Amino acid sequence: MSIADTRKNTRYPTSLPVAFSLAEVVASESAYLNNISISGMSFNSMVALEPGTVIMLHFPVSKPVFSTPGLVVWCRKMAFQYGIGVGYIDVDEEFRLRMVEVVRRIEKYRKQEQRTGRTVSAQDATLEWFGLFGAEFFSAE
């Protein structure tokens, strides 16, 4: 059975900035998510992370920076980096759904900008969307 067959949730591509740190070791790294779903996310890292390792994920685009623990589920060697899959720890389904909704709204914003003739990278669209709508989105209950 392939990895794609074992996925239960739709993964949405994204370039949402994320930083992670290891609790036991003074180490941290900044990256961009590759994709996100209601069960977890993936990103590339310069360091290998052992499956089963608990890391702290930090999302610097929100004010204040939002942090949540995550569990490394898989780590795959790539050419010059490692692909890392992380599952959520101790977050309710509402939070998971909101994370996916943020990604969907950012992509919608990027496509709207492209329809006006403006080319916006996924990373720039993420930063712009948070600047324009992030505070309102996260303060809404």
C-alpha positions in Angstrom: 0.0 0.0 0.0 1.4 3.4 -0.9 1.6 6.4 1.4 -1.1 8.1 -0.7 -3.4 5.2 0.0 -2.9 5.5 3.8 -3.9 9.2 3.9 -7.4 9.7 5.3 -7.5 13.5 5.0 -7.1 15.8 2.0 -3.8 17.6 2.0 -3.7 21.2 0.9 -0.5 22.7 -0.6 0.7 25.8 1.3 3.8 27.9 1.9 2.7 29.0 5.4 5.9 30.0 7.4 6.7 27.7 10.3 9.5 27.4 12.7 10.2 24.4 14.9 12.2 23.8 18.0 13.2 20.7 19.9 12.4 20.8 23.6 15.3 18.5 24.7 17.9 20.2 22.5 18.6 23.8 21.9 17.9 23.7 18.2 15.5 25.4 15.9 14.9 26.0 12.2 12.6 28.0 10.1 10.8 26.6 7.0 7.7 26.7 5.0 5.0 24.1 5.1 4.6 22.0 2.0 1.0 21.0 2.8 -1.5 20.7 5.7 -4.5 18.6 6.6 -6.7 18.2 9.6 -4.4 15.5 10.8 -1.0 17.2 10.3 1.4 18.9 8.0 4.7 18.5 6.3 7.8 20.6 5.6 11.4 20.3 4.6 14.2 20.5 7.1 18.0 20.6 6.9 18.2 18.2 9.8 16.7 14.7 10.2 14.0 14.3 12.9 13.4 10.9 14.4 9.8 9.7 14.2 8.3 9.9 17.6 10.1 13.1 18.5 7.9 15.9 20.0 8.7 19.3 18.5 7.2 22.8 19.1 5.8 24.4 16.0 5.7 28.2 15.8 3.7 30.1 13.3 5.3 33.6 13.1 2.7 35.1 10.8 0.2 35.5 13.7 0.5 38.1 16.4 1.3 36.9 18.9 3.2 34.0 17.4 1.1 30.9 17.8 2.9 27.7 19.0 1.7 24.2 19.4 3.4 20.8 20.0 3.6 18.3 17.1 4.8 14.7 16.8 7.2 13.7 14.0 5.4 10.9 12.2 7.9 10.4 9.4 11.2 11.6 8.1 12.5 11.0 4.5 15.9 11.8 3.1 15.7 13.9 0.0 18.6 15.2 -2.1 19.8 18.0 0.2 17.1 18.0 2.9 14.6 15.8 4.8 10.9 15.7 4.3 9.2 15.8 7.7 5.6 14.8 8.5 4.2 16.0 11.7 0.9 15.2 13.5 -0.9 17.5 15.9 -0.8 16.9 19.6 -3.3 18.2 22.1 -5.3 20.4 19.7 -9.0 20.1 19.1 -10.7 19.5 15.8 -11.8 23.2 15.6 -8.2 24.3 15.6 -7.3 21.8 12.9 -10.2 22.9 10.7 -9.2 26.6 11.2 -5.6 25.8 10.1 -6.9 24.2 6.9 -9.3 27.1 6.4 -6.5 29.6 6.6 -4.6 27.8 3.9 -7.7 27.7 1.7 -8.3 31.4 2.1 -4.7 32.3 1.3 -4.8 30.2 -1.9 -8.1 31.9 -2.8 -6.5 35.3 -2.2 -3.5 34.4 -4.4 -5.8 33.3 -7.3 -7.8 36.5 -7.0 -4.6 38.5 -7.3 -3.5 36.5 -10.3 -6.9 37.1 -12.0 -6.1 40.9 -11.8 -2.8 40.2 -13.6 -0.6 40.3 -10.5 1.7 37.4 -10.0 2.0 36.6 -6.3 4.1 33.7 -5.0 2.5 31.4 -2.4 4.9 32.8 0.2 4.1 36.4 -0.6 0.4 35.7 -0.7 0.6 34.1 2.8 2.4 37.1 4.3 0.0 39.6 2.5 -3.1 37.7 3.6 -2.0 37.6 7.2 -1.3 41.3 7.1 -4.7 42.1 5.6 -7.0 39.5 7.2 -5.1 37.4 9.8 -6.0 39.4 12.9 -9.7 39.5 12.0 -9.7 35.8 11.1 -8.1 34.7 14.4 -10.2 37.0 16.6 -13.4 35.7 15.1 -15.1 33.0 17.2 
